[in-house]
Amino acid sequence: MSKSTLKDLKTRRSVRSYKPDQITDEELDLILEAGTWAPTGAGSQSPVIVAVQNKTLINKLQKLNAEVLNNPKAKPFYGAPTVLAVLVDKSKPTPLEDGALVLGNLQNAAWAVGVDSCWIHRAKQVFESEEGKALLKKWKLDSDTYFGVGFCLLGYAKEGPRPKPAARKAGYIIKAK
């Protein structure tokens, strides 16, 4: 592993406050490409990534996500100008794990190209709602086949310096003999 990859893995942090500035198309394309190279069970490539940069649609997804929280006033997308929805084909061998690996790749790639990110849960519930199912249909995805794993927020941090990497807990690694 290159030292820069290890440094990126150790310094990436979730960001929960974004500037309104949109990320570049080049940054988005590189991040999306990294997502498509995440490993999947049996090579099934079960995930689908829906990239959303339309503010009206982001607000709709955020509203649905806040409803799942039972807090309609919540802003769980923190002003991020780009939201990636990761969905998976539930008929494949390891859909949840596949989607989680895609989300991890998206976040690490984002950091590597200078973009901040955050993983937001509740995509499963969002896309189980009637409004969520309507969005899947609009995107030509069958709601009986696909379920949401998570949302990856992308943008540039609004706040100042990032926190230093936290120390890893004692006992994190056990070297079995």
FIMAR-234405 format. One record per atom (N, C-alpha, C): residue number from 0; atom name; x, y, z. Coordinates in steps of 0.001 Angstrom, whole numbers, plus 500000, padded with zeros to 6 digits. Example, Ala and Ser with C-alpha at 12.3 -4.5 7.8 and 13.67 -1.06 7.14 Angstrom:
BEGIN
[lonu 0; 'N'; [513190; 494310; 507800]]
[lonu 0; 'CA'; [512300; 495500; 507800]]
[lonu 0; 'C'; [513200; 496700; 507800]]
[lonu 1; 'N'; [512850; 497750; 507080]]
[lonu 1; 'CA'; [513670; 498940; 507140]]
[lonu 1; 'C'; [512900; 500030; 507870]]
//
This chain:
BEGIN
[lonu 0; 'N'; [500855; 498832; 500000]]
[lonu 0; 'CA'; [500000; 500000; 500000]]
[lonu 0; 'C'; [500902; 501233; 500000]]
[lonu 1; 'N'; [500557; 502173; 499173]]
[lonu 1; 'CA'; [501386; 503375; 499133]]
[lonu 1; 'C'; [501173; 504192; 500404]]
[lonu 2; 'N'; [502203; 504953; 500749]]
[lonu 2; 'CA'; [502115; 505767; 501956]]
[lonu 2; 'C'; [500995; 506798; 501835]]
[lonu 3; 'N'; [500728; 507320; 500627]]
[lonu 3; 'CA'; [499667; 508316; 500481]]
[lonu 3; 'C'; [498293; 507680; 500703]]
[lonu 4; 'N'; [498114; 506433; 500280]]
[lonu 4; 'CA'; [496841; 505743; 500514]]
[lonu 4; 'C'; [496625; 505551; 502001]]
[lonu 5; 'N'; [497643; 505077; 502704]]
[lonu 5; 'CA'; [497530; 504869; 504142]]
[lonu 5; 'C'; [497259; 506196; 504858]]
[lonu 6; 'N'; [497927; 507254; 504428]]
[lonu 6; 'CA'; [497694; 508573; 505035]]
[lonu 6; 'C'; [496238; 509003; 504825]]
[lonu 7; 'N'; [495708; 508807; 503604]]
[lonu 7; 'CA'; [494311; 509162; 503335]]
[lonu 7; 'C'; [493370; 508369; 504233]]
[lonu 8; 'N'; [493624; 507077; 504393]]
[lonu 8; 'CA'; [492763; 506243; 505233]]
[lonu 8; 'C'; [492805; 506692; 506694]]
[lonu 9; 'N'; [493955; 507167; 507142]]
[lonu 9; 'CA'; [494112; 507573; 508537]]
[lonu 9; 'C'; [493602; 508990; 508813]]
[lonu 10; 'N'; [493501; 509838; 507801]]
[lonu 10; 'CA'; [493140; 511236; 508043]]
[lonu 10; 'C'; [491729; 511617; 507602]]
[lonu 11; 'N'; [491050; 510766; 506856]]
[lonu 11; 'CA'; [489689; 511089; 506416]]
[lonu 11; 'C'; [488744; 511125; 507609]]
[lonu 12; 'N'; [487902; 512124; 507652]]
[lonu 12; 'CA'; [486903; 512250; 508703]]
[lonu 12; 'C'; [485569; 512640; 508072]]
[lonu 13; 'N'; [484482; 512292; 508723]]
[lonu 13; 'CA'; [483157; 512691; 508253]]
[lonu 13; 'C'; [482940; 514170; 508527]]
[lonu 14; 'N'; [482316; 514849; 507581]]
[lonu 14; 'CA'; [482060; 516283; 507683]]
[lonu 14; 'C'; [480548; 516496; 507739]]
[lonu 15; 'N'; [480132; 517359; 508657]]
[lonu 15; 'CA'; [478706; 517600; 508858]]
[lonu 15; 'C'; [478324; 519074; 508709]]
[lonu 16; 'N'; [479071; 519797; 507874]]
[lonu 16; 'CA'; [478759; 521192; 507568]]
[lonu 16; 'C'; [479497; 521554; 506277]]
[lonu 17; 'N'; [478720; 521844; 505225]]
[lonu 17; 'CA'; [479303; 522037; 503896]]
[lonu 17; 'C'; [479088; 523439; 503359]]
[lonu 18; 'N'; [480073; 523900; 502582]]
[lonu 18; 'CA'; [479923; 525126; 501799]]
[lonu 18; 'C'; [478946; 524824; 500662]]
[lonu 19; 'N'; [478287; 525838; 500120]]
[lonu 19; 'CA'; [477353; 525588; 499013]]
[lonu 19; 'C'; [478048; 525296; 497677]]
[lonu 20; 'N'; [479365; 525512; 497597]]
[lonu 20; 'CA'; [480100; 525324; 496341]]
[lonu 20; 'C'; [480006; 523872; 495873]]
[lonu 21; 'N'; [479652; 523707; 494601]]
[lonu 21; 'CA'; [479537; 522364; 494028]]
[lonu 21; 'C'; [480924; 521796; 493738]]
[lonu 22; 'N'; [481069; 520495; 493914]]
[lonu 22; 'CA'; [482323; 519848; 493540]]
[lonu 22; 'C'; [482424; 519847; 492020]]
[lonu 23; 'N'; [483637; 519646; 491505]]
[lonu 23; 'CA'; [483819; 519675; 490051]]
[lonu 23; 'C'; [483354; 518358; 489432]]
[lonu 24; 'N'; [483061; 518400; 488152]]
[lonu 24; 'CA'; [482689; 517181; 487428]]
[lonu 24; 'C'; [483822; 516161; 487465]]
[lonu 25; 'N'; [485045; 516650; 487365]]
[lonu 25; 'CA'; [486198; 515743; 487403]]
[lonu 25; 'C'; [486283; 515032; 488752]]
[lonu 26; 'N'; [486109; 515787; 489831]]
[lonu 26; 'CA'; [486127; 515168; 491167]]
[lonu 26; 'C'; [485011; 514131; 491294]]
[lonu 27; 'N'; [483809; 514507; 490864]]
[lonu 27; 'CA'; [482681; 513584; 490956]]
[lonu 27; 'C'; [482947; 512315; 490163]]
[lonu 28; 'N'; [483446; 512463; 488952]]
[lonu 28; 'CA'; [483704; 511286; 488110]]
[lonu 28; 'C'; [484738; 510358; 488740]]
[lonu 29; 'N'; [485790; 510926; 489321]]
[lonu 29; 'CA'; [486815; 510096; 489974]]
[lonu 29; 'C'; [486242; 509361; 491185]]
[lonu 30; 'N'; [485434; 510050; 491963]]
[lonu 30; 'CA'; [484808; 509440; 493148]]
[lonu 30; 'C'; [483865; 508315; 492722]]
[lonu 31; 'N'; [483035; 508588; 491727]]
[lonu 31; 'CA'; [482096; 507567; 491242]]
[lonu 31; 'C'; [482839; 506353; 490687]]
[lonu 32; 'N'; [483907; 506604; 489950]]
[lonu 32; 'CA'; [484695; 505496; 489400]]
[lonu 32; 'C'; [485225; 504607; 490528]]
[lonu 33; 'N'; [485730; 505235; 491584]]
[lonu 33; 'CA'; [486234; 504460; 492725]]
[lonu 33; 'C'; [485124; 503605; 493331]]
[lonu 34; 'N'; [483925; 504143; 493391]]
[lonu 34; 'CA'; [482796; 503375; 493918]]
[lonu 34; 'C'; [482519; 502127; 493111]]
[lonu 35; 'N'; [482690; 502234; 491792]]
[lonu 35; 'CA'; [482399; 501075; 490936]]
[lonu 35; 'C'; [483443; 499968; 491053]]
[lonu 36; 'N'; [484592; 500299; 491668]]
[lonu 36; 'CA'; [485661; 499302; 491810]]
[lonu 36; 'C'; [485673; 498642; 493188]]
[lonu 37; 'N'; [484658; 498916; 493999]]
[lonu 37; 'CA'; [484566; 498244; 495296]]
[lonu 37; 'C'; [484318; 496758; 495055]]
[lonu 38; 'N'; [484891; 495896; 495896]]
[lonu 38; 'CA'; [484640; 494464; 495737]]
[lonu 38; 'C'; [483174; 494129; 496018]]
[lonu 39; 'N'; [482674; 493130; 495332]]
[lonu 39; 'CA'; [481302; 492657; 495562]]
[lonu 39; 'C'; [481305; 491141; 495635]]
[lonu 40; 'N'; [480376; 490599; 496418]]
[lonu 40; 'CA'; [480280; 489153; 496584]]
[lonu 40; 'C'; [480094; 488447; 495254]]
[lonu 41; 'N'; [480932; 487466; 494998]]
[lonu 41; 'CA'; [480884; 486671; 493772]]
[lonu 41; 'C'; [481002; 487539; 492520]]
[lonu 42; 'N'; [481598; 488720; 492672]]
[lonu 42; 'CA'; [481748; 489619; 491524]]
[lonu 42; 'C'; [480418; 490085; 490954]]
[lonu 43; 'N'; [479373; 490096; 491777]]
[lonu 43; 'CA'; [478010; 490356; 491300]]
[lonu 43; 'C'; [477745; 491792; 490867]]
[lonu 44; 'N'; [478563; 492730; 491345]]
[lonu 44; 'CA'; [478350; 494148; 491046]]
[lonu 44; 'C'; [476892; 494545; 491305]]
[lonu 45; 'N'; [476396; 494176; 492480]]
[lonu 45; 'CA'; [474995; 494434; 492833]]
[lonu 45; 'C'; [474647; 495910; 493045]]
[lonu 46; 'N'; [475598; 496787; 493414]]
[lonu 46; 'CA'; [475212; 498177; 493696]]
[lonu 46; 'C'; [474934; 499022; 492451]]
[lonu 47; 'N'; [474161; 500062; 492711]]
[lonu 47; 'CA'; [473909; 501140; 491762]]
[lonu 47; 'C'; [474118; 502429; 492544]]
[lonu 48; 'N'; [474801; 503378; 491936]]
[lonu 48; 'CA'; [475031; 504682; 492574]]
[lonu 48; 'C'; [474233; 505724; 491804]]
[lonu 49; 'N'; [473359; 506440; 492497]]
[lonu 49; 'CA'; [472599; 507524; 491883]]
[lonu 49; 'C'; [473209; 508828; 492376]]
[lonu 50; 'N'; [473780; 509601; 491454]]
[lonu 50; 'CA'; [474415; 510884; 491791]]
[lonu 50; 'C'; [473387; 512003; 491650]]
[lonu 51; 'N'; [473203; 512766; 492723]]
[lonu 51; 'CA'; [472208; 513838; 492740]]
[lonu 51; 'C'; [472912; 515158; 493058]]
[lonu 52; 'N'; [472769; 516116; 492145]]
[lonu 52; 'CA'; [473309; 517455; 492368]]
[lonu 52; 'C'; [472227; 518523; 492218]]
[lonu 53; 'N'; [471028; 518102; 491912]]
[lonu 53; 'CA'; [469890; 519000; 491794]]
[lonu 53; 'C'; [469394; 519346; 493204]]
[lonu 54; 'N'; [469438; 520625; 493554]]
[lonu 54; 'CA'; [469105; 521056; 494917]]
[lonu 54; 'C'; [467683; 520664; 495316]]
[lonu 55; 'N'; [466741; 520765; 494401]]
[lonu 55; 'CA'; [465353; 520404; 494710]]
[lonu 55; 'C'; [465246; 518927; 495065]]
[lonu 56; 'N'; [465929; 518085; 494297]]
[lonu 56; 'CA'; [465898; 516648; 494562]]
[lonu 56; 'C'; [466645; 516298; 495850]]
[lonu 57; 'N'; [467768; 516980; 496095]]
[lonu 57; 'CA'; [468496; 516764; 497357]]
[lonu 57; 'C'; [467589; 517124; 498535]]
[lonu 58; 'N'; [466873; 518244; 498418]]
[lonu 58; 'CA'; [465966; 518649; 499495]]
[lonu 58; 'C'; [464854; 517623; 499709]]
[lonu 59; 'N'; [464376; 517038; 498627]]
[lonu 59; 'CA'; [463338; 516011; 498748]]
[lonu 59; 'C'; [463886; 514774; 499470]]
[lonu 60; 'N'; [465077; 514322; 499062]]
[lonu 60; 'CA'; [465694; 513172; 499727]]
[lonu 60; 'C'; [465967; 513475; 501204]]
[lonu 61; 'N'; [466418; 514697; 501483]]
[lonu 61; 'CA'; [466694; 515095; 502864]]
[lonu 61; 'C'; [465407; 515087; 503688]]
[lonu 62; 'N'; [464319; 515581; 503093]]
[lonu 62; 'CA'; [463027; 515607; 503777]]
[lonu 62; 'C'; [462584; 514181; 504111]]
[lonu 63; 'N'; [462711; 513276; 503160]]
[lonu 63; 'CA'; [462338; 511877; 503397]]
[lonu 63; 'C'; [463212; 511271; 504489]]
[lonu 64; 'N'; [464503; 511595; 504475]]
[lonu 64; 'CA'; [465421; 511082; 505479]]
[lonu 64; 'C'; [465049; 511623; 506860]]
[lonu 65; 'N'; [464711; 512893; 506939]]
[lonu 65; 'CA'; [464311; 513507; 508209]]
[lonu 65; 'C'; [463018; 512885; 508733]]
[lonu 66; 'N'; [462114; 512529; 507834]]
[lonu 66; 'CA'; [460872; 511878; 508250]]
[lonu 66; 'C'; [461153; 510525; 508896]]
[lonu 67; 'N'; [462142; 509801; 508375]]
[lonu 67; 'CA'; [462525; 508524; 508978]]
[lonu 67; 'C'; [463034; 508761; 510398]]
[lonu 68; 'N'; [463699; 509880; 510613]]
[lonu 68; 'CA'; [464193; 510254; 511945]]
[lonu 68; 'C'; [463074; 510699; 512884]]
[lonu 69; 'N'; [461863; 510827; 512343]]
[lonu 69; 'CA'; [460732; 511401; 513087]]
[lonu 69; 'C'; [461041; 512821; 513548]]
[lonu 70; 'N'; [461789; 513546; 512713]]
[lonu 70; 'CA'; [462141; 514931; 513001]]
[lonu 70; 'C'; [462104; 515709; 511685]]
[lonu 71; 'N'; [460906; 516123; 511251]]
[lonu 71; 'CA'; [460783; 516788; 509948]]
[lonu 71; 'C'; [461607; 518058; 509790]]
[lonu 72; 'N'; [462048; 518653; 510902]]
[lonu 72; 'CA'; [462852; 519879; 510828]]
[lonu 72; 'C'; [464347; 519586; 510706]]
[lonu 73; 'N'; [464742; 518328; 510833]]
[lonu 73; 'CA'; [466161; 517956; 510765]]
[lonu 73; 'C'; [466714; 518219; 509364]]
[lonu 74; 'N'; [467999; 518463; 509308]]
[lonu 74; 'CA'; [468714; 518671; 508042]]
[lonu 74; 'C'; [469850; 517651; 507973]]
[lonu 75; 'N'; [469531; 516366; 507785]]
[lonu 75; 'CA'; [470554; 515316; 507860]]
[lonu 75; 'C'; [471570; 515312; 506717]]
[lonu 76; 'N'; [471394; 516161; 505709]]
[lonu 76; 'CA'; [472377; 516224; 504623]]
[lonu 76; 'C'; [473320; 517410; 504788]]
[lonu 77; 'N'; [473171; 518178; 505849]]
[lonu 77; 'CA'; [474131; 519196; 506289]]
[lonu 77; 'C'; [474543; 520207; 505223]]
[lonu 78; 'N'; [473686; 520450; 504241]]
[lonu 78; 'CA'; [474009; 521423; 503209]]
[lonu 78; 'C'; [474934; 520918; 502112]]
[lonu 79; 'N'; [475168; 519610; 502057]]
[lonu 79; 'CA'; [476047; 519055; 501015]]
[lonu 79; 'C'; [475451; 519305; 499633]]
[lonu 80; 'N'; [476266; 519782; 498676]]
[lonu 80; 'CA'; [475754; 520072; 497336]]
[lonu 80; 'C'; [475631; 518844; 496436]]
[lonu 81; 'N'; [476215; 517721; 496848]]
[lonu 81; 'CA'; [476109; 516478; 496086]]
[lonu 81; 'C'; [475749; 515354; 497052]]
[lonu 82; 'N'; [474789; 514537; 496634]]
[lonu 82; 'CA'; [474384; 513373; 497427]]
[lonu 82; 'C'; [474389; 512158; 496508]]
[lonu 83; 'N'; [475083; 511123; 496953]]
[lonu 83; 'CA'; [475099; 509863; 496217]]
[lonu 83; 'C'; [474255; 508853; 496980]]
[lonu 84; 'N'; [473263; 508293; 496323]]
[lonu 84; 'CA'; [472449; 507237; 496925]]
[lonu 84; 'C'; [473012; 505909; 496445]]
[lonu 85; 'N'; [473330; 505022; 497386]]
[lonu 85; 'CA'; [473840; 503699; 497036]]
[lonu 85; 'C'; [472730; 502702; 497297]]
[lonu 86; 'N'; [472335; 502031; 496216]]
[lonu 86; 'CA'; [471291; 501017; 496268]]
[lonu 86; 'C'; [471889; 499701; 495801]]
[lonu 87; 'N'; [471267; 498597; 496218]]
[lonu 87; 'CA'; [471787; 497285; 495838]]
[lonu 87; 'C'; [470658; 496357; 495418]]
[lonu 88; 'N'; [471018; 495414; 494557]]
[lonu 88; 'CA'; [470099; 494382; 494095]]
[lonu 88; 'C'; [470046; 493299; 495166]]
[lonu 89; 'N'; [468883; 493167; 495812]]
[lonu 89; 'CA'; [468777; 492243; 496943]]
[lonu 89; 'C'; [468812; 490778; 496542]]
[lonu 90; 'N'; [468755; 490485; 495257]]
[lonu 90; 'CA'; [468816; 489084; 494822]]
[lonu 90; 'C'; [470252; 488564; 494736]]
[lonu 91; 'N'; [471209; 489450; 494880]]
[lonu 91; 'CA'; [472618; 489059; 494776]]
[lonu 91; 'C'; [473101; 488481; 496104]]
[lonu 92; 'N'; [474266; 487798; 496115]]
[lonu 92; 'CA'; [474711; 487074; 497317]]
[lonu 92; 'C'; [474951; 487930; 498565]]
[lonu 93; 'N'; [475532; 489106; 498418]]
[lonu 93; 'CA'; [475922; 489909; 499592]]
[lonu 93; 'C'; [475599; 491388; 499372]]
[lonu 94; 'N'; [474342; 491734; 499198]]
[lonu 94; 'CA'; [474023; 493118; 498813]]
[lonu 94; 'C'; [474391; 494166; 499850]]
[lonu 95; 'N'; [474096; 493923; 501111]]
[lonu 95; 'CA'; [474396; 494922; 502136]]
[lonu 95; 'C'; [475895; 495172; 502237]]
[lonu 96; 'N'; [476660; 494112; 502238]]
[lonu 96; 'CA'; [478113; 494234; 502316]]
[lonu 96; 'C'; [478659; 494942; 501081]]
[lonu 97; 'N'; [478109; 494616; 499914]]
[lonu 97; 'CA'; [478539; 495257; 498666]]
[lonu 97; 'C'; [478312; 496770; 498734]]
[lonu 98; 'N'; [477130; 497164; 499186]]
[lonu 98; 'CA'; [476818; 498586; 499284]]
[lonu 98; 'C'; [477711; 499302; 500280]]
[lonu 99; 'N'; [478007; 498630; 501406]]
[lonu 99; 'CA'; [478881; 499238; 502417]]
[lonu 99; 'C'; [480288; 499454; 501860]]
[lonu 100; 'N'; [480778; 498490; 501099]]
[lonu 100; 'CA'; [482103; 498649; 500496]]
[lonu 100; 'C'; [482116; 499789; 499479]]
[lonu 101; 'N'; [481049; 499936; 498714]]
[lonu 101; 'CA'; [480956; 501052; 497765]]
[lonu 101; 'C'; [481006; 502375; 498520]]
[lonu 102; 'N'; [480218; 502486; 499592]]
[lonu 102; 'CA'; [480214; 503723; 500368]]
[lonu 102; 'C'; [481596; 504035; 500935]]
[lonu 103; 'N'; [482299; 503026; 501416]]
[lonu 103; 'CA'; [483656; 503236; 501912]]
[lonu 103; 'C'; [484592; 503718; 500817]]
[lonu 104; 'N'; [484509; 503087; 499654]]
[lonu 104; 'CA'; [485341; 503528; 498527]]
[lonu 104; 'C'; [485029; 504978; 498141]]
[lonu 105; 'N'; [483740; 505315; 498107]]
[lonu 105; 'CA'; [483349; 506679; 497745]]
[lonu 105; 'C'; [483954; 507693; 498712]]
[lonu 106; 'N'; [483871; 507404; 500004]]
[lonu 106; 'CA'; [484390; 508343; 500996]]
[lonu 106; 'C'; [485905; 508468; 500922]]
[lonu 107; 'N'; [486593; 507346; 500792]]
[lonu 107; 'CA'; [488057; 507404; 500726]]
[lonu 107; 'C'; [488538; 508072; 499441]]
[lonu 108; 'N'; [487866; 507807; 498337]]
[lonu 108; 'CA'; [488238; 508461; 497075]]
[lonu 108; 'C'; [487972; 509963; 497154]]
[lonu 109; 'N'; [486863; 510330; 497781]]
[lonu 109; 'CA'; [486550; 511756; 497921]]
[lonu 109; 'C'; [487692; 512475; 498646]]
[lonu 110; 'N'; [488107; 511920; 499759]]
[lonu 110; 'CA'; [489187; 512536; 500533]]
[lonu 110; 'C'; [490468; 512612; 499703]]
[lonu 111; 'N'; [490740; 511562; 498930]]
[lonu 111; 'CA'; [491965; 511521; 498124]]
[lonu 111; 'C'; [491994; 512622; 497062]]
[lonu 112; 'N'; [490817; 513070; 496597]]
[lonu 112; 'CA'; [490781; 514118; 495566]]
[lonu 112; 'C'; [490414; 515489; 496142]]
[lonu 113; 'N'; [490389; 515612; 497485]]
[lonu 113; 'CA'; [490164; 516905; 498103]]
[lonu 113; 'C'; [488715; 517264; 498374]]
[lonu 114; 'N'; [487855; 516259; 498412]]
[lonu 114; 'CA'; [486430; 516479; 498672]]
[lonu 114; 'C'; [486085; 515841; 500020]]
[lonu 115; 'N'; [485262; 516524; 500789]]
[lonu 115; 'CA'; [484834; 515992; 502081]]
[lonu 115; 'C'; [483559; 515170; 501899]]
[lonu 116; 'N'; [483283; 514297; 502891]]
[lonu 116; 'CA'; [482149; 513390; 502751]]
[lonu 116; 'C'; [481583; 512988; 504102]]
[lonu 117; 'N'; [480417; 512361; 504050]]
[lonu 117; 'CA'; [479798; 511785; 505237]]
[lonu 117; 'C'; [478812; 510708; 504783]]
[lonu 118; 'N'; [478790; 509582; 505483]]
[lonu 118; 'CA'; [477844; 508501; 505221]]
[lonu 118; 'C'; [476607; 508769; 506069]]
[lonu 119; 'N'; [475447; 508779; 505433]]
[lonu 119; 'CA'; [474180; 508975; 506129]]
[lonu 119; 'C'; [473323; 507722; 505947]]
[lonu 120; 'N'; [472821; 507217; 507057]]
[lonu 120; 'CA'; [471964; 506026; 507037]]
[lonu 120; 'C'; [470540; 506376; 506600]]
[lonu 121; 'N'; [469666; 505434; 506724]]
[lonu 121; 'CA'; [468223; 505541; 506485]]
[lonu 121; 'C'; [467832; 505495; 505015]]
[lonu 122; 'N'; [468751; 505125; 504124]]
[lonu 122; 'CA'; [468395; 505008; 502702]]
[lonu 122; 'C'; [467395; 503873; 502491]]
[lonu 123; 'N'; [467525; 502810; 503257]]
[lonu 123; 'CA'; [466584; 501682; 503119]]
[lonu 123; 'C'; [465158; 502168; 503343]]
[lonu 124; 'N'; [464943; 502890; 504446]]
[lonu 124; 'CA'; [463607; 503375; 504763]]
[lonu 124; 'C'; [463134; 504441; 503773]]
[lonu 125; 'N'; [464052; 505301; 503341]]
[lonu 125; 'CA'; [463682; 506339; 502376]]
[lonu 125; 'C'; [463117; 505701; 501114]]
[lonu 126; 'N'; [463804; 504666; 500608]]
[lonu 126; 'CA'; [463372; 504077; 499342]]
[lonu 126; 'C'; [462292; 503011; 499506]]
[lonu 127; 'N'; [461902; 502729; 500746]]
[lonu 127; 'CA'; [460729; 501886; 500997]]
[lonu 127; 'C'; [459455; 502722; 501056]]
[lonu 128; 'N'; [459596; 504045; 501216]]
[lonu 128; 'CA'; [458428; 504930; 501259]]
[lonu 128; 'C'; [457837; 505059; 499855]]
[lonu 129; 'N'; [456602; 505492; 499788]]
[lonu 129; 'CA'; [455950; 505653; 498479]]
[lonu 129; 'C'; [456687; 506679; 497625]]
[lonu 130; 'N'; [457114; 507791; 498244]]
[lonu 130; 'CA'; [457873; 508801; 497488]]
[lonu 130; 'C'; [459221; 508242; 497038]]
[lonu 131; 'N'; [459851; 507456; 497880]]
[lonu 131; 'CA'; [461117; 506824; 497521]]
[lonu 131; 'C'; [460956; 505839; 496387]]
[lonu 132; 'N'; [459895; 505042; 496444]]
[lonu 132; 'CA'; [459614; 504087; 495359]]
[lonu 132; 'C'; [459358; 504822; 494046]]
[lonu 133; 'N'; [458705; 505974; 494122]]
[lonu 133; 'CA'; [458458; 506773; 492914]]
[lonu 133; 'C'; [459774; 507270; 492317]]
[lonu 134; 'N'; [460716; 507645; 493185]]
[lonu 134; 'CA'; [462030; 508064; 492682]]
[lonu 134; 'C'; [462747; 506894; 492008]]
[lonu 135; 'N'; [462694; 505725; 492629]]
[lonu 135; 'CA'; [463327; 504551; 492007]]
[lonu 135; 'C'; [462726; 504293; 490632]]
[lonu 136; 'N'; [461424; 504382; 490537]]
[lonu 136; 'CA'; [460753; 504161; 489252]]
[lonu 136; 'C'; [461223; 505190; 488219]]
[lonu 137; 'N'; [461347; 506445; 488657]]
[lonu 137; 'CA'; [461827; 507521; 487778]]
[lonu 137; 'C'; [463238; 507211; 487273]]
[lonu 138; 'N'; [464052; 506596; 488141]]
[lonu 138; 'CA'; [465425; 506243; 487783]]
[lonu 138; 'C'; [465516; 504880; 487111]]
[lonu 139; 'N'; [464362; 504287; 486797]]
[lonu 139; 'CA'; [464278; 502981; 486126]]
[lonu 139; 'C'; [464881; 501850; 486972]]
[lonu 140; 'N'; [464650; 501939; 488283]]
[lonu 140; 'CA'; [465074; 500895; 489215]]
[lonu 140; 'C'; [463820; 500313; 489866]]
[lonu 141; 'N'; [463727; 499011; 489882]]
[lonu 141; 'CA'; [462569; 498324; 490438]]
[lonu 141; 'C'; [462661; 498282; 491966]]
[lonu 142; 'N'; [461640; 498821; 492633]]
[lonu 142; 'CA'; [461650; 498855; 494098]]
[lonu 142; 'C'; [461523; 497465; 494711]]
[lonu 143; 'N'; [461082; 496475; 493941]]
[lonu 143; 'CA'; [461044; 495095; 494443]]
[lonu 143; 'C'; [462425; 494443; 494360]]
[lonu 144; 'N'; [463318; 495025; 493569]]
[lonu 144; 'CA'; [464658; 494471; 493375]]
[lonu 144; 'C'; [465710; 495203; 494190]]
[lonu 145; 'N'; [465617; 496530; 494260]]
[lonu 145; 'CA'; [466658; 497340; 494884]]
[lonu 145; 'C'; [466244; 497878; 496249]]
[lonu 146; 'N'; [467224; 497945; 497149]]
[lonu 146; 'CA'; [467005; 498635; 498418]]
[lonu 146; 'C'; [468195; 499552; 498688]]
[lonu 147; 'N'; [467946; 500594; 499469]]
[lonu 147; 'CA'; [468979; 501575; 499779]]
[lonu 147; 'C'; [469873; 501106; 500915]]
[lonu 148; 'N'; [471169; 501363; 500765]]
[lonu 148; 'CA'; [472140; 501049; 501809]]
[lonu 148; 'C'; [472533; 502326; 502545]]
[lonu 149; 'N'; [472789; 503389; 501822]]
[lonu 149; 'CA'; [473183; 504635; 502465]]
[lonu 149; 'C'; [473338; 505754; 501462]]
[lonu 150; 'N'; [473532; 506939; 502006]]
[lonu 150; 'CA'; [473797; 508130; 501209]]
[lonu 150; 'C'; [475210; 508593; 501510]]
[lonu 151; 'N'; [475927; 509014; 500489]]
[lonu 151; 'CA'; [477254; 509595; 500674]]
[lonu 151; 'C'; [477152; 511068; 500306]]
[lonu 152; 'N'; [477343; 511926; 501304]]
[lonu 152; 'CA'; [477341; 513365; 501068]]
[lonu 152; 'C'; [478715; 513773; 500562]]
[lonu 153; 'N'; [478744; 514703; 499612]]
[lonu 153; 'CA'; [480005; 515201; 499073]]
[lonu 153; 'C'; [479979; 516718; 499004]]
[lonu 154; 'N'; [481104; 517332; 499312]]
[lonu 154; 'CA'; [481233; 518781; 499224]]
[lonu 154; 'C'; [482519; 519218; 499895]]
[lonu 155; 'N'; [482594; 520519; 500173]]
[lonu 155; 'CA'; [483767; 521079; 500830]]
[lonu 155; 'C'; [483363; 521553; 502225]]
[lonu 156; 'N'; [484157; 521198; 503210]]
[lonu 156; 'CA'; [483843; 521534; 504600]]
[lonu 156; 'C'; [483699; 523031; 504792]]
[lonu 157; 'N'; [482674; 523411; 505524]]
[lonu 157; 'CA'; [482432; 524813; 505850]]
[lonu 157; 'C'; [483334; 525271; 506988]]
[lonu 158; 'N'; [483599; 524377; 507901]]
[lonu 158; 'CA'; [484342; 524744; 509103]]
[lonu 158; 'C'; [485833; 524567; 508904]]
[lonu 159; 'N'; [486598; 525129; 509825]]
[lonu 159; 'CA'; [488043; 525176; 509766]]
[lonu 159; 'C'; [488758; 523848; 509811]]
[lonu 160; 'N'; [489866; 523800; 510529]]
[lonu 160; 'CA'; [490739; 522626; 510500]]
[lonu 160; 'C'; [490023; 521356; 510945]]
[lonu 161; 'N'; [490454; 520272; 510350]]
[lonu 161; 'CA'; [489880; 518965; 510669]]
[lonu 161; 'C'; [490455; 518468; 511992]]
[lonu 162; 'N'; [489675; 517689; 512706]]
[lonu 162; 'CA'; [490218; 517126; 513949]]
[lonu 162; 'C'; [491358; 516159; 513642]]
[lonu 163; 'N'; [492264; 516067; 514580]]
[lonu 163; 'CA'; [493369; 515121; 514416]]
[lonu 163; 'C'; [492819; 513707; 514501]]
[lonu 164; 'N'; [493455; 512779; 513802]]
[lonu 164; 'CA'; [492980; 511394; 513891]]
[lonu 164; 'C'; [492960; 510925; 515338]]
[lonu 165; 'N'; [491887; 510274; 515683]]
[lonu 165; 'CA'; [491757; 509739; 517043]]
[lonu 165; 'C'; [492677; 508534; 517195]]
[lonu 166; 'N'; [493145; 508340; 518409]]
[lonu 166; 'CA'; [493939; 507138; 518678]]
[lonu 166; 'C'; [493038; 505922; 518512]]
[lonu 167; 'N'; [493600; 504835; 518123]]
[lonu 167; 'CA'; [492834; 503601; 517987]]
[lonu 167; 'C'; [492732; 502945; 519354]]
[lonu 168; 'N'; [491616; 502292; 519602]]
[lonu 168; 'CA'; [491385; 501685; 520918]]
[lonu 168; 'C'; [492365; 500548; 521189]]
[lonu 169; 'N'; [492639; 500346; 522441]]
[lonu 169; 'CA'; [493484; 499214; 522848]]
[lonu 169; 'C'; [492728; 497929; 522537]]
[lonu 170; 'N'; [493442; 496925; 522093]]
[lonu 170; 'CA'; [492811; 495640; 521791]]
[lonu 170; 'C'; [492093; 495586; 520454]]
[lonu 171; 'N'; [492262; 496601; 519614]]
[lonu 171; 'CA'; [491611; 496624; 518306]]
[lonu 171; 'C'; [492061; 495426; 517462]]
[lonu 172; 'N'; [493333; 495085; 517571]]
[lonu 172; 'CA'; [493914; 493988; 516782]]
[lonu 172; 'C'; [494358; 492868; 517698]]
[lonu 173; 'N'; [493994; 491667; 517322]]
[lonu 173; 'CA'; [494454; 490475; 518031]]
[lonu 173; 'C'; [495208; 489632; 517018]]
[lonu 174; 'N'; [496456; 489385; 517281]]
[lonu 174; 'CA'; [497251; 488544; 516388]]
[lonu 174; 'C'; [497175; 487120; 516922]]
[lonu 175; 'N'; [496307; 486336; 516322]]
[lonu 175; 'CA'; [496083; 484957; 516771]]
[lonu 175; 'C'; [497288; 484096; 516429]]
[lonu 176; 'N'; [497573; 483172; 517323]]
[lonu 176; 'CA'; [498713; 482274; 517123]]
[lonu 176; 'C'; [498260; 480846; 517059]]
//
